[in-house]
Amino acid sequence: MCGRYAASRRPEDLTGLFQVERWDPDETLAPDWNVAPTKEVYAVLERPLKDAADRRPVRQLRTLKWGLVPSWAKTPEGAARMINARAETVHEKPSFRKAFFQRRCILPADGYYEWMTGADERQLEEAGKKKRPRKQPYFVTPADGSVFAMAGLYEFWRDATLPPGHPQAWWATCSVITTEAETTPLAVAPAEGPSALADIHPRMPVMLTPDRWDAWLDPARTDGEELLALVAPPEGGLMRAYPVATAVSNVRNNGPELQEELAAPEETTLF
């Protein structure tokens, strides 16, 4: 899964990188090195501009709330549980199906965090210890330093308890699409620890390489097989992963130091 990521690039950089035509400076977000569910995040998407006479899709940089609320939901309470959509079933699940065919986006990131258990639970059981070991966080990022373009979906939800003109009457929310983690060797592996992403966690965000960006964002593309091909895992060996401090586990911690590489995993003590 993907439950935490980093997004520190400036909107001015993202608009150039993704060839964005429209961005509202009033929607500027501060750099975030510890993005958690329900936070606002940047998303690149294509849709007609509101109230524009020309209904052509325009590539935009928008801010969305992470945690998708389906348009038919009665309340937004389940948003924190809808942060991920599985690539294998995204075209079938009622919560994601309509967005998959009509509202796709790219969620730009520096990389994502994933936690790996250092001790074997069987060994703990044999030792008579019932508590789990502290998990070691890893930061996973493109080895060449490029943007991590995560495949995403977005949706709009209307809060019927508020009048139409209320600024919070509409929610714009999103999910990250995930797939099976790569089993191929990492482009750069830590001296100690996992040699492949699957060693850390069985799932990972779908990484869209630049050659897939236009097709993924194009709302005119509605063929299911073509869209599913776009969320197939890219060529392996593009990523690196390295251990970072457990401070990232607390969402209140936020700063570039969370991405600093440790020489070795922290000692896995019980808590």
MIMARDO-494297 format. One record per residue (C-alpha): residue number from 1; residue in one letter; x, y, z. Coordinates in Angstrom, 3 decimals. Example, Ala and Ser with C-alpha at 12.3 -4.5 7.8 and 13.67 -1.06 7.14 Angstrom:
BEGIN
{1; 'A'; {12.300; -4.500; 7.800}}
{2; 'S'; {13.670; -1.060; 7.140}}
//
This chain:
BEGIN
{1; 'M'; {0.000; 0.000; 0.000}}
{2; 'C'; {0.960; 3.655; 0.061}}
{3; 'G'; {0.103; 5.412; 3.298}}
{4; 'R'; {2.723; 8.136; 3.475}}
{5; 'Y'; {4.780; 10.007; 0.904}}
{6; 'A'; {6.843; 13.153; 0.353}}
{7; 'A'; {6.048; 16.010; -2.021}}
{8; 'S'; {8.400; 18.961; -1.770}}
{9; 'R'; {8.629; 20.231; -5.369}}
{10; 'R'; {7.465; 23.792; -6.012}}
{11; 'P'; {4.311; 24.256; -8.095}}
{12; 'E'; {6.317; 26.349; -10.558}}
{13; 'D'; {8.531; 23.317; -11.176}}
{14; 'L'; {5.585; 20.940; -11.499}}
{15; 'T'; {3.772; 23.117; -14.023}}
{16; 'G'; {6.805; 23.084; -16.285}}
{17; 'L'; {7.552; 19.408; -15.807}}
{18; 'F'; {4.003; 18.276; -16.620}}
{19; 'Q'; {3.275; 21.014; -19.196}}
{20; 'V'; {0.415; 22.390; -17.127}}
{21; 'E'; {-1.738; 25.052; -18.798}}
{22; 'R'; {-3.647; 26.320; -15.764}}
{23; 'W'; {-2.635; 26.706; -12.127}}
{24; 'D'; {-4.086; 28.991; -9.465}}
{25; 'P'; {-1.378; 30.455; -7.173}}
{26; 'D'; {-4.024; 30.667; -4.446}}
{27; 'E'; {-3.840; 26.855; -4.256}}
{28; 'T'; {-0.121; 26.823; -3.405}}
{29; 'L'; {0.834; 24.164; -0.862}}
{30; 'A'; {3.881; 24.214; 1.379}}
{31; 'P'; {6.518; 21.518; 0.792}}
{32; 'D'; {5.467; 18.395; 2.665}}
{33; 'W'; {7.941; 15.681; 3.606}}
{34; 'N'; {5.346; 13.629; 5.486}}
{35; 'V'; {2.127; 13.548; 3.460}}
{36; 'A'; {-0.553; 11.594; 5.309}}
{37; 'P'; {-4.156; 10.638; 4.482}}
{38; 'T'; {-6.723; 13.496; 4.451}}
{39; 'K'; {-4.032; 16.099; 3.692}}
{40; 'E'; {-4.283; 18.299; 0.619}}
{41; 'V'; {-1.934; 17.269; -2.183}}
{42; 'Y'; {-1.042; 18.388; -5.691}}
{43; 'A'; {-2.625; 16.553; -8.620}}
{44; 'V'; {-2.156; 16.955; -12.369}}
{45; 'L'; {-5.386; 16.365; -14.292}}
{46; 'E'; {-7.157; 17.259; -17.514}}
{47; 'R'; {-10.736; 18.567; -17.614}}
{48; 'P'; {-12.595; 21.561; -19.101}}
{49; 'L'; {-12.309; 24.798; -17.177}}
{50; 'K'; {-15.338; 25.723; -15.123}}
{51; 'D'; {-17.749; 28.044; -16.974}}
{52; 'A'; {-15.483; 28.149; -20.040}}
{53; 'A'; {-17.168; 28.357; -23.440}}
{54; 'D'; {-14.483; 26.071; -24.872}}
{55; 'R'; {-15.101; 22.615; -23.352}}
{56; 'R'; {-11.752; 21.172; -24.382}}
{57; 'P'; {-9.807; 19.395; -21.620}}
{58; 'V'; {-7.164; 21.652; -20.071}}
{59; 'R'; {-4.186; 20.270; -18.170}}
{60; 'Q'; {-4.301; 21.722; -14.665}}
{61; 'L'; {-2.405; 21.556; -11.387}}
{62; 'R'; {-5.014; 21.283; -8.652}}
{63; 'T'; {-5.109; 20.566; -4.921}}
{64; 'L'; {-7.119; 17.549; -3.805}}
{65; 'K'; {-7.726; 15.883; -0.459}}
{66; 'W'; {-6.023; 12.483; -0.190}}
{67; 'G'; {-8.701; 9.898; 0.539}}
{68; 'L'; {-11.331; 9.398; -2.140}}
{69; 'V'; {-15.002; 10.017; -1.363}}
{70; 'P'; {-17.247; 8.462; -4.046}}
{71; 'S'; {-19.860; 10.826; -5.493}}
{72; 'W'; {-22.638; 8.578; -4.191}}
{73; 'A'; {-21.358; 8.411; -0.586}}
{74; 'K'; {-23.737; 9.721; 2.060}}
{75; 'T'; {-20.901; 11.038; 4.228}}
{76; 'P'; {-17.144; 11.570; 3.761}}
{77; 'E'; {-16.266; 9.571; 6.877}}
{78; 'G'; {-14.583; 6.718; 4.997}}
{79; 'A'; {-12.114; 8.944; 3.120}}
{80; 'A'; {-9.122; 7.985; 5.255}}
{81; 'R'; {-9.699; 4.338; 4.277}}
{82; 'M'; {-9.895; 5.109; 0.547}}
{83; 'I'; {-6.346; 6.336; 0.002}}
{84; 'N'; {-5.399; 3.407; -2.264}}
{85; 'A'; {-7.033; 1.596; -5.175}}
{86; 'R'; {-5.685; -1.748; -6.390}}
{87; 'A'; {-4.652; -1.755; -10.072}}
{88; 'E'; {-5.956; -5.296; -10.453}}
{89; 'T'; {-9.553; -4.380; -9.518}}
{90; 'V'; {-9.801; -0.597; -9.946}}
{91; 'H'; {-11.955; -1.006; -13.078}}
{92; 'E'; {-14.490; -3.136; -11.191}}
{93; 'K'; {-14.854; -1.707; -7.689}}
{94; 'P'; {-17.919; 0.582; -7.341}}
{95; 'S'; {-15.917; 3.149; -5.374}}
{96; 'F'; {-13.315; 3.586; -8.112}}
{97; 'R'; {-14.794; 2.325; -11.390}}
{98; 'K'; {-16.336; 5.580; -12.637}}
{99; 'A'; {-13.266; 7.640; -11.721}}
{100; 'F'; {-10.986; 5.113; -13.442}}
{101; 'F'; {-12.776; 5.646; -16.747}}
{102; 'Q'; {-13.432; 9.383; -16.426}}
{103; 'R'; {-11.240; 11.077; -13.790}}
{104; 'R'; {-7.611; 10.003; -13.776}}
{105; 'C'; {-4.754; 12.106; -12.421}}
{106; 'I'; {-1.068; 12.079; -11.581}}
{107; 'L'; {0.018; 12.681; -8.007}}
{108; 'P'; {3.599; 14.055; -8.078}}
{109; 'A'; {5.891; 12.891; -5.273}}
{110; 'D'; {9.547; 12.814; -4.306}}
{111; 'G'; {8.988; 9.218; -3.250}}
{112; 'Y'; {7.053; 7.223; -0.691}}
{113; 'Y'; {7.712; 5.707; 2.723}}
{114; 'E'; {7.214; 2.059; 3.567}}
{115; 'W'; {7.829; 0.196; 6.800}}
{116; 'M'; {9.644; -3.126; 7.057}}
{117; 'T'; {9.584; -5.424; 10.061}}
{118; 'G'; {13.140; -6.271; 11.035}}
{119; 'A'; {12.581; -9.292; 13.233}}
{120; 'D'; {10.925; -12.581; 12.295}}
{121; 'E'; {7.634; -12.936; 14.187}}
{122; 'R'; {8.248; -16.642; 14.517}}
{123; 'Q'; {11.414; -15.906; 16.461}}
{124; 'L'; {9.471; -13.568; 18.713}}
{125; 'E'; {6.876; -16.254; 19.325}}
{126; 'E'; {9.548; -18.778; 20.205}}
{127; 'A'; {11.002; -16.273; 22.652}}
{128; 'G'; {7.606; -15.816; 24.265}}
{129; 'K'; {7.328; -12.186; 23.176}}
{130; 'K'; {3.901; -11.018; 22.119}}
{131; 'K'; {4.671; -7.465; 21.019}}
{132; 'R'; {5.720; -6.677; 17.510}}
{133; 'P'; {9.182; -5.195; 16.818}}
{134; 'R'; {9.519; -1.586; 15.812}}
{135; 'K'; {9.289; -1.320; 12.041}}
{136; 'Q'; {12.082; 0.287; 10.052}}
{137; 'P'; {10.889; 2.946; 7.579}}
{138; 'Y'; {12.423; 3.087; 4.115}}
{139; 'F'; {12.192; 5.891; 1.591}}
{140; 'V'; {11.594; 4.696; -1.968}}
{141; 'T'; {12.386; 7.120; -4.786}}
{142; 'P'; {13.456; 7.114; -8.456}}
{143; 'A'; {17.153; 6.330; -8.642}}
{144; 'D'; {17.782; 9.156; -11.121}}
{145; 'G'; {16.232; 11.823; -8.884}}
{146; 'S'; {13.259; 12.436; -11.186}}
{147; 'V'; {9.700; 13.017; -10.013}}
{148; 'F'; {7.771; 9.975; -8.822}}
{149; 'A'; {4.555; 10.282; -10.872}}
{150; 'M'; {1.993; 8.158; -9.053}}
{151; 'A'; {-1.102; 7.053; -10.959}}
{152; 'G'; {-4.200; 8.390; -9.243}}
{153; 'L'; {-7.946; 8.882; -9.463}}
{154; 'Y'; {-10.028; 11.835; -8.381}}
{155; 'E'; {-13.675; 12.363; -7.546}}
{156; 'F'; {-16.092; 15.120; -6.536}}
{157; 'W'; {-18.503; 14.816; -3.612}}
{158; 'R'; {-21.333; 17.221; -2.776}}
{159; 'D'; {-22.064; 17.945; 0.876}}
{160; 'A'; {-25.852; 18.160; 0.810}}
{161; 'T'; {-25.941; 19.725; 4.275}}
{162; 'L'; {-24.413; 22.958; 2.929}}
{163; 'P'; {-25.948; 25.514; 0.545}}
{164; 'P'; {-24.740; 25.492; -3.090}}
{165; 'G'; {-22.615; 28.623; -2.749}}
{166; 'H'; {-20.783; 27.475; 0.393}}
{167; 'P'; {-16.987; 27.210; -0.140}}
{168; 'Q'; {-16.977; 23.716; 1.388}}
{169; 'A'; {-20.058; 22.429; -0.450}}
{170; 'W'; {-17.855; 20.389; -2.815}}
{171; 'W'; {-15.034; 18.038; -1.894}}
{172; 'A'; {-12.349; 17.145; -4.454}}
{173; 'T'; {-10.610; 13.941; -3.346}}
{174; 'C'; {-8.160; 11.391; -4.717}}
{175; 'S'; {-6.619; 7.929; -4.338}}
{176; 'V'; {-3.253; 6.432; -5.276}}
{177; 'I'; {-3.360; 3.324; -7.459}}
{178; 'T'; {-1.133; 0.517; -6.177}}
{179; 'T'; {0.246; -2.652; -7.733}}
{180; 'E'; {2.417; -5.603; -6.736}}
{181; 'A'; {5.853; -4.453; -5.598}}
{182; 'E'; {8.816; -5.128; -7.850}}
{183; 'T'; {10.792; -8.310; -7.266}}
{184; 'T'; {13.621; -7.200; -9.555}}
{185; 'P'; {16.759; -5.839; -7.885}}
{186; 'L'; {16.739; -2.189; -6.895}}
{187; 'A'; {18.794; 0.185; -9.011}}
{188; 'V'; {20.542; 1.191; -5.775}}
{189; 'A'; {20.131; -1.091; -2.776}}
{190; 'P'; {21.147; -0.257; 0.810}}
{191; 'A'; {24.294; -1.886; 2.174}}
{192; 'E'; {22.128; -3.677; 4.717}}
{193; 'G'; {18.516; -4.607; 4.150}}
{194; 'P'; {16.209; -5.309; 1.198}}
{195; 'S'; {17.451; -5.926; -2.321}}
{196; 'A'; {14.014; -5.521; -3.946}}
{197; 'L'; {10.903; -3.472; -3.153}}
{198; 'A'; {8.920; -6.655; -2.534}}
{199; 'D'; {11.252; -7.369; 0.390}}
{200; 'I'; {9.922; -4.237; 2.101}}
{201; 'H'; {6.205; -4.533; 1.323}}
{202; 'P'; {4.135; -6.546; -1.209}}
{203; 'R'; {2.470; -3.420; -2.678}}
{204; 'M'; {3.734; -0.150; -4.151}}
{205; 'P'; {2.249; 2.890; -5.940}}
{206; 'V'; {1.945; 2.595; -9.713}}
{207; 'M'; {4.779; 4.639; -11.202}}
{208; 'L'; {3.850; 6.320; -14.484}}
{209; 'T'; {6.886; 6.857; -16.690}}
{210; 'P'; {6.764; 10.047; -18.836}}
{211; 'D'; {5.770; 8.118; -21.966}}
{212; 'R'; {2.466; 7.233; -20.227}}
{213; 'W'; {1.528; 10.651; -18.849}}
{214; 'D'; {-0.439; 11.982; -21.828}}
{215; 'A'; {-2.435; 8.805; -22.348}}
{216; 'W'; {-3.250; 8.435; -18.658}}
{217; 'L'; {-4.493; 12.009; -18.301}}
{218; 'D'; {-6.515; 12.024; -21.548}}
{219; 'P'; {-10.206; 11.837; -20.501}}
{220; 'A'; {-11.143; 10.744; -24.025}}
{221; 'R'; {-9.461; 7.379; -23.412}}
{222; 'T'; {-12.089; 5.009; -22.063}}
{223; 'D'; {-11.003; 1.583; -23.327}}
{224; 'G'; {-10.570; -0.615; -20.273}}
{225; 'E'; {-7.778; -2.794; -21.673}}
{226; 'E'; {-5.757; 0.218; -22.791}}
{227; 'L'; {-6.135; 1.908; -19.411}}
{228; 'L'; {-5.206; -1.224; -17.482}}
{229; 'A'; {-2.088; -1.540; -19.637}}
{230; 'L'; {-1.051; 1.940; -18.513}}
{231; 'V'; {-1.056; 0.882; -14.836}}
{232; 'A'; {0.995; -2.238; -15.506}}
{233; 'P'; {4.278; -2.097; -13.583}}
{234; 'P'; {7.012; -0.314; -15.587}}
{235; 'E'; {10.408; -1.774; -16.300}}
{236; 'G'; {12.130; -2.794; -13.077}}
{237; 'G'; {15.337; -1.395; -11.679}}
{238; 'L'; {14.242; 2.257; -11.727}}
{239; 'M'; {14.034; 2.736; -7.970}}
{240; 'R'; {16.266; 2.994; -4.952}}
{241; 'A'; {15.306; 2.455; -1.319}}
{242; 'Y'; {17.161; 3.407; 1.817}}
{243; 'P'; {16.462; 3.445; 5.570}}
{244; 'V'; {15.359; 6.679; 7.230}}
{245; 'A'; {14.777; 7.688; 10.825}}
{246; 'T'; {11.672; 6.404; 12.603}}
{247; 'A'; {10.695; 10.050; 13.202}}
{248; 'V'; {8.692; 9.809; 9.984}}
{249; 'S'; {6.312; 7.437; 11.744}}
{250; 'N'; {4.875; 10.424; 13.619}}
{251; 'V'; {2.868; 12.535; 11.191}}
{252; 'R'; {3.560; 15.637; 13.294}}
{253; 'N'; {7.213; 15.461; 12.233}}
{254; 'N'; {7.799; 17.228; 8.947}}
{255; 'G'; {11.023; 18.412; 7.358}}
{256; 'P'; {13.700; 17.466; 4.806}}
{257; 'E'; {15.597; 15.562; 7.487}}
{258; 'L'; {12.966; 12.819; 7.208}}
{259; 'Q'; {14.470; 11.896; 3.821}}
{260; 'E'; {18.044; 11.711; 5.064}}
{261; 'E'; {19.595; 8.324; 4.466}}
{262; 'L'; {20.792; 6.321; 7.461}}
{263; 'A'; {24.047; 4.408; 7.233}}
{264; 'A'; {22.179; 1.319; 8.464}}
{265; 'P'; {18.686; 0.464; 9.733}}
{266; 'E'; {17.960; 1.639; 13.247}}
{267; 'E'; {18.099; -0.989; 15.977}}
{268; 'T'; {14.770; -2.847; 16.052}}
{269; 'T'; {13.850; -2.734; 19.697}}
{270; 'L'; {10.471; -3.710; 21.092}}
{271; 'F'; {8.028; -1.140; 22.370}}
//
